[in-house]
Amino acid sequence: MNETLITILDRSTTRSFTEQPLDDDQLAALKNAALAAPTARNRQENRFLFVTNKDLLERVNQKVLELLAAEDGQTSLNRMKERGARSVFYDAPLVVFIYSKASKYAYLNAGIAVQNLALAAHSLGLGSCINGLCTDALKTDVPGNLAAEMGLEPDDHCHIAIAIGHIAQDKEPHSFDYSHCRDIE
Ligand SMILES: Cc1cc2nc3c(=O)[nH]c(=O)nc-3n(C[C@H](O)[C@H](O)[C@H](O)COP(=O)(O)O)c2cc1C
C-alpha cells in the first residue's frame, strides 16, 4: 500500500491529547494542508482560524457546554462524561475553526478542508478530532456567542472545527461496512 492510502486507512479520531504544543513547522504544514483543499470553482471561500489560546478555547468550551445543557444536548454530555472529557476539544493545544460566507458549496468546501487537516495531522504523527458540536458557540444569532471576538463577521458561518495535538491515547480506526458500497457494472 502507498503512503497516502496508509494515512487514510490508519487515521482515527483522538480524544485524549498531551499538553505539548505544536511547533512552527507543524503549524505551517497544517496551514498548507488546509489551503491545498480543493474548493468549488476554486473560489477558495474557506477561512481558517488557528487557535492556540487556551483561555479562548476554554471560553468556547464553556459556551458549548452551556448550550448543550440548555438544549437537548444530554446525549452529547453523557458521551463526554463516559469518555472522561472535561472539554469538547479534549484539551487539544490547537483547534482550527473553518468558516466562510454562505454559498452553495460552503459546507462541502469546509468538509473537504477538515479532512485534509485530519489526514495531514495523522501524517505528522499527530491526533485529531473533528468537532461539529462547537459551531453553535460561533453562531451570530446565539446570545453570548464568541463569533465577533474571534473575528467573524455577522454573515460568516463556522461550518466545522478540528482539534489537533499530540496523542495521549489512541483508538483503533472504525470498522468498515462494505454493504455501504454498491457496484453497478
Ligand atoms: C462532521 C463531523 C462532526 C464531528 N463532530 C464531533 C464532535 O463534535 N465531537 C467528537 O468527539 N467527535 C466528532 N466527530 C468525530 C466522529 O465521532 C468520528 O469521526 C467517528 O466516531 C468515527 O471515528 P473515527 O474518526 O475514529 O473513524 C465528528 C466527525 C465528523 C465527520
The ligand as an SDF file (V2000), in Angstrom:
LIG
                    3D

 31 33  0  0  0  0  0  0  0  0999 V2000
  -18.8630   16.2160   10.6280 C   0  0  0  0  0  0  0  0  0  0  0  0
  -18.2890   15.5640   11.8550 C   0  0  0  0  0  0  0  0  0  0  0  0
  -18.5390   16.1300   13.0980 C   0  0  0  0  0  0  0  0  0  0  0  0
  -17.9720   15.5430   14.2460 C   0  0  0  0  0  0  0  0  0  0  0  0
  -18.1670   16.1500   15.4610 N   0  0  0  0  0  0  0  0  0  0  0  0
  -17.6190   15.5970   16.5660 C   0  0  0  0  0  0  0  0  0  0  0  0
  -17.7660   16.2380   17.8310 C   0  0  0  0  0  0  0  0  0  0  0  0
  -18.3730   17.3030   17.9580 O   0  0  0  0  0  0  0  0  0  0  0  0
  -17.1850   15.6560   18.9150 N   0  0  0  0  0  0  0  0  0  0  0  0
  -16.4590   14.4810   18.8120 C   0  0  0  0  0  0  0  0  0  0  0  0
  -15.9480   13.9960   19.8160 O   0  0  0  0  0  0  0  0  0  0  0  0
  -16.2950   13.8510   17.6260 N   0  0  0  0  0  0  0  0  0  0  0  0
  -16.8540   14.3870   16.5000 C   0  0  0  0  0  0  0  0  0  0  0  0
  -16.6540   13.7960   15.2800 N   0  0  0  0  0  0  0  0  0  0  0  0
  -15.8110   12.5790   15.1910 C   0  0  0  0  0  0  0  0  0  0  0  0
  -16.6490   11.3320   14.8980 C   0  0  0  0  0  0  0  0  0  0  0  0
  -17.3820   10.9800   16.0550 O   0  0  0  0  0  0  0  0  0  0  0  0
  -15.7030   10.1960   14.4560 C   0  0  0  0  0  0  0  0  0  0  0  0
  -15.1030   10.5670   13.2440 O   0  0  0  0  0  0  0  0  0  0  0  0
  -16.4620    8.8980   14.2840 C   0  0  0  0  0  0  0  0  0  0  0  0
  -16.8660    8.3860   15.5240 O   0  0  0  0  0  0  0  0  0  0  0  0
  -15.6220    7.8270   13.5770 C   0  0  0  0  0  0  0  0  0  0  0  0
  -14.4360    7.5630   14.2750 O   0  0  0  0  0  0  0  0  0  0  0  0
  -13.0180    7.6960   13.5600 P   0  0  0  0  0  0  0  0  0  0  0  0
  -12.8280    9.1500   13.1820 O   0  0  0  0  0  0  0  0  0  0  0  0
  -12.0360    7.2610   14.5960 O   0  0  0  0  0  0  0  0  0  0  0  0
  -13.0310    6.8340   12.3540 O   0  0  0  0  0  0  0  0  0  0  0  0
  -17.1830   14.3680   14.1330 C   0  0  0  0  0  0  0  0  0  0  0  0
  -16.9320   13.8220   12.8680 C   0  0  0  0  0  0  0  0  0  0  0  0
  -17.4620   14.4230   11.7450 C   0  0  0  0  0  0  0  0  0  0  0  0
  -17.1410   13.8150   10.3910 C   0  0  0  0  0  0  0  0  0  0  0  0
  1  2  1  0
  2  3  1  0
  2 30  2  0
  3  4  2  0
  4  5  1  0
  4 28  1  0
  5  6  2  0
  6  7  1  0
  6 13  1  0
  7  8  2  0
  7  9  1  0
  9 10  1  0
 10 11  2  0
 10 12  1  0
 12 13  2  0
 13 14  1  0
 14 15  1  0
 14 28  1  0
 15 16  1  0
 16 17  1  0
 16 18  1  0
 18 19  1  0
 18 20  1  0
 20 21  1  0
 20 22  1  0
 22 23  1  0
 23 24  1  0
 24 25  2  0
 24 26  1  0
 24 27  1  0
 28 29  2  0
 29 30  1  0
 30 31  1  0
M  END
$$$$
